Amino acid sequence: MEENKLWWQSRAVYGGLVAVAAGVAGVMGYAIDQDAQNGIVELLVGIAGGIGGLWAMYGRVKATKKIK
């Protein structure tokens, strides 16, 4: 792997978070199947991408120096 990316751009991070949440939910008596977990990961990846795009636009609007 040569490329770097931010933590919130990693599907593995979201997958881990969803797996932990599913485990906690299981202990509490709720079952989240694998398809639902995959759907949650896809949703989180989409949301993170949108937030990243909005953050980039906000940063450009608030910037005090021109881009060359």
Phi and psi in degrees as a GROMACS rama.xvg file:
@    title "Ramachandran Plot"
@    xaxis  label "Phi"
@    yaxis  label "Psi"
@TYPE xy
-103.323  -28.8876  GLU-2
-80.5219  148.308  GLU-3
-109.219  150.782  ASN-4
-148.383  161.642  LYS-5
-73.958  155.654  LEU-6
-56.9535  -35.9799  TRP-7
-77.7747  -2.81174  TRP-8
-95.5777  3.79398  GLN-9
-98.5575  122.476  SER-10
-65.0563  -29.5171  ARG-11
-63.7815  -38.8191  ALA-12
-62.9128  -48.1413  VAL-13
-64.2557  -40.7746  TYR-14
-60.5743  -42.5196  GLY-15
-63.1387  -43.4984  GLY-16
-62.6796  -43.1185  LEU-17
-67.0642  -38.7109  VAL-18
-63.3812  -41.9325  ALA-19
-63.2026  -45.2542  VAL-20
-62.2601  -39.8501  ALA-21
-65.3636  -38.5026  ALA-22
-64.0405  -44.0522  GLY-23
-63.4909  -43.3902  VAL-24
-61.3919  -38.715  ALA-25
-62.3666  -40.996  GLY-26
-63.2014  -31.4502  VAL-27
-87.7273  3.51502  MET-28
97.3822  7.9362  GLY-29
-107.551  142.614  TYR-30
-114.139  128.617  ALA-31
-118.234  110.95  ILE-32
-73.2514  168.422  ASP-33
-61.0446  -39.4612  GLN-34
-63.0421  -41.758  ASP-35
-65.4633  -39.5638  ALA-36
-62.907  -42.581  GLN-37
-62.4945  -40.5816  ASN-38
-63.7288  -39.821  GLY-39
-64.52  -42.3007  ILE-40
-61.1659  -46.0484  VAL-41
-60.4791  -41.2601  GLU-42
-62.3733  -45.9013  LEU-43
-64.0823  -39.3215  LEU-44
-62.8001  -42.7005  VAL-45
-63.6102  -43.3022  GLY-46
-63.5429  -44.7415  ILE-47
-62.3586  -39.4104  ALA-48
-62.639  -42.3943  GLY-49
-64.4523  -42.5809  GLY-50
-64.537  -41.0864  ILE-51
-60.8766  -41.8481  GLY-52
-64.8144  -43.2286  GLY-53
-64.2758  -39.6964  LEU-54
-63.7223  -40.541  TRP-55
-63.1769  -43.5108  ALA-56
-65.5938  -41.1793  MET-57
-60.923  -44.4499  TYR-58
-60.2628  -39.4493  GLY-59
-69.2693  -39.779  ARG-60
-65.719  -39.0977  VAL-61
-85.7048  -6.46443  LYS-62
-61.9663  148.746  ALA-63
-106.668  -4.47627  THR-64
-123.399  149.679  LYS-65
-75.7444  154.955  LYS-66
-89.7919  134.214  ILE-67
